[in-house]
Amino acid sequence: MQDKMMENFNEQTRQFLEPMRKLNSMMLDNMEKMTQQQLEAMKRYSQMGTERMRTEFKNQLEALFAEAGQQMTDQAQKAGGSAAKSGPAKATSKSSTGNKS
């Protein structure tokens, strides 16, 4: 009789706690789905940030190379202009400077 009472008690306890077990299971499933969505959102934000940094880096490199190219062009023009103003270089040699034998 005592065994029957214990079995009865255990069964009633299981029935009483069954809705709570289902609720906990559903909550865990929802938490898992929310965590998965948050991880996917973080991944997308990370990819967006990385892409933005790449774009900005590319733009800065292009600007840097354009500026360097312009500076080199300007320097080449100045060097070409100063060479044209001074004329051709005069050739001098030691033998023609009055050293007669």
C-alpha positions in Angstrom: 0.0 0.0 0.0 2.8 2.4 0.8 4.4 1.6 -2.6 1.2 2.4 -4.3 0.9 5.7 -2.5 4.5 6.6 -3.4 3.8 5.7 -7.1 0.7 7.8 -6.9 2.5 10.7 -5.4 5.3 10.5 -8.0 2.8 10.4 -10.8 0.9 13.4 -9.4 4.2 15.3 -9.0 5.1 14.5 -12.6 1.7 15.7 -13.9 2.0 18.8 -11.8 5.5 19.7 -13.0 4.9 18.7 -16.7 3.6 22.1 -17.8 6.6 23.8 -16.1 9.0 21.4 -17.9 7.4 22.2 -21.2 7.6 25.9 -20.5 11.3 25.6 -19.6 12.0 23.6 -22.7 10.2 26.3 -24.9 12.1 29.1 -23.1 15.4 27.3 -23.8 14.5 26.9 -27.5 13.6 30.6 -27.7 16.8 31.6 -26.0 18.8 29.5 -28.4 17.0 31.1 -31.4 17.5 34.6 -30.0 21.2 33.9 -29.4 21.6 32.5 -33.0 19.9 35.7 -34.4 22.1 37.9 -32.3 25.2 36.1 -33.5 24.1 36.4 -37.1 23.4 40.2 -36.6 26.9 40.6 -35.0 28.4 38.8 -38.0 26.6 41.1 -40.4 27.6 44.2 -38.5 31.2 43.0 -38.4 31.2 42.3 -42.2 29.7 45.8 -42.8 32.3 47.4 -40.7 35.1 45.5 -42.4 33.8 46.4 -45.8 33.5 50.0 -44.8 37.1 50.0 -43.5 38.3 48.4 -46.7 36.5 51.1 -48.8 37.9 53.9 -46.7 41.4 52.4 -46.9 41.1 52.0 -50.6 40.0 55.6 -51.0 42.8 56.9 -48.8 45.4 54.9 -50.8 44.0 56.2 -54.1 44.2 59.8 -52.8 47.7 59.2 -51.5 48.9 57.8 -54.8 47.2 60.6 -56.7 49.0 63.2 -54.5 52.3 61.4 -54.8 51.9 61.2 -58.6 51.1 64.9 -58.8 54.1 65.8 -56.7 56.4 63.7 -58.9 54.9 65.3 -62.0 55.5 68.8 -60.5 59.0 67.9 -59.5 59.8 66.5 -62.9 58.4 69.7 -64.6 60.5 71.9 -62.2 63.6 69.9 -63.0 62.9 70.0 -66.7 62.2 73.7 -66.5 65.4 74.6 -64.6 67.5 72.5 -67.0 66.1 74.3 -70.0 66.8 77.7 -68.4 70.4 77.0 -67.6 71.1 75.8 -71.1 73.4 72.9 -72.1 76.3 72.2 -69.8 79.7 73.4 -71.0 82.3 70.7 -71.5 85.7 71.5 -69.9 88.8 69.4 -69.9 92.2 69.9 -68.2 94.2 69.5 -71.4 92.7 72.5 -73.0 93.3 75.0 -70.2 96.8 76.2 -71.2 99.0 73.3 -70.4 101.2 73.3 -73.4 104.4 71.3 -73.7 
